[in-house]
Amino acid sequence: MLDLKFNEPMIPFGEVVDCSGPEIKSEISLDIWNKRQIGDSGFRNHMVREYGKESRFGTSYVYNDKVCPTLTTKTDCLILFDEPKYLGTSEVCCISSFPQDYNFAGQSPHYVCGMSVPPIMVAQIASRIHEQWLSKI
């Protein structure tokens, strides 16, 4: 069995935030954001509190003092808790450990990063496989 305990420290989003993403344009989304409360994980909390229904669960808040929620392929799924903005390209690249100058070949960085396993994670897993298995063959 492979030992995949990396014991890496958590990196809070505040270490990579630059507030470079686009602002929320939708009046409905902006209204929900304006009614957020500390501790809300996303729009879903507001919808349950305000309307008693489970909806808008695909939009999450990103807190500076916490690890970023899982990236998705959509630009409008993660919103800064402290500013009415979505994540910018540089933030998405940092979170997913892609280089800032990575060539996305015309694809959306949000899409590519949301569909990918972070390169640093892949490198660590590959190193463990080599150290614990392949080097002993």
N, C-alpha and C positions, 0 to 999 in steps of 0.2 A: 504494500500500500504506500502511496506517495504521501510524504509530509508536505502539505500545502499551507502550513501556518506561516504567514509572512511577517506578522507582528509589525506591520507598518502603522505609523501614527495616522489618525484621521486628519484630513485636511479640510478645515472649515471653508465654506464658500467665500467668506470675507477675505481670504488670502488671494483670490483670483478675480474678485468682482471689479469691474471697471465701468459699469453702467452704460455700456456702449450699445446696448440693444435698442430696438425700436420701441417707441412708446405705445401704450395701449390706445387704439383708435376707437374701438367699439364702445358706444355709450353704455350698453348693457354690461360689458366686462368692466369698464371703468367704475360703474356704479357698484358692482359687486366688490371690486378691489377697495373702493372707498369705505365699504362697510366691513372690511376684514377685522378680525380680532387676533391679538397675540395668541398663538397656539393653534390657529387654523392651519390645516395642512394644505388647504386649497379652496377653490370655489365651492366645492361640495359642502363644506361646513356652513357657509352662508346660506346655501339653498335649503339645507335641513333646518337651520335656525329660522330663516325668514318664511319659508313656504312649506316646511314639513315634508319635503320630497328629496329623494336621492337623485341628483342630476349634477351635471358639470363636474363630474369626478375626474375628468381628464386634464384639468388645469390645476397645477400645484404651485405652492409658494416656495421660494428659495430664501432661506434665512442665512444671514452672514455668519452666524455662530454655529451653524450645522453643516453637515455634509450635504451636498446637492442631491436632490432626489434623482432617480433614474432618468437619464436623457431619453427622449423619444425622437421620432423622425420629424415632428412638427415644430415649427418655430414658436407657436403660441401655446405650448403646453406648460412651460415654466415661466413664472413671473416673479420678479424680485418682490420681496415682502416690503422693503423700505421705499421703493420707487415704482411707479406704474409703468414698468418696462419689462419687456421680454429679455431673455438672455441674448447677448451679442455673440458674434462669431468667435471673438478672442476668448470669451468666457467658456463657450462650448468646447473649443480646442483645448483649453487648459484642463477642464473637467475630465475630458476623455483622453488626455495625454497625447494629443496630436500636436505636432509642431505648429507654431503660429504661421509659418510660411508654407504649410502643406498645400500641395496642388490637388484640389478636389475635382479637377477635370470637368468643370462646369456643373457639377452636382452641388446641391445645397450642403454646406457644412453640417447643418442640423440633421439632415437626412443621413449623411455618411456616418457621422459620429453616433447618431442614434441607432444605426444598424450594426455598429462595429463593437467588438470587444476592444477595450483600450489597449493600445500597443504596449505600454509598460506592463500591464497585467499579463499579456501574452508572453512577453520576454521573461517575466519572472516564472511563469508556469513552465516555459520551455527550458529554462535553466534548471529548475527542480527536476524535470524529467531527465535531463542529461545527467545531472549530478547523481541522482538516486537510482537510475535505471540504465540508461544507454552507456554510461561510462564503465559499467560493470559487465558489459557483454563481451 
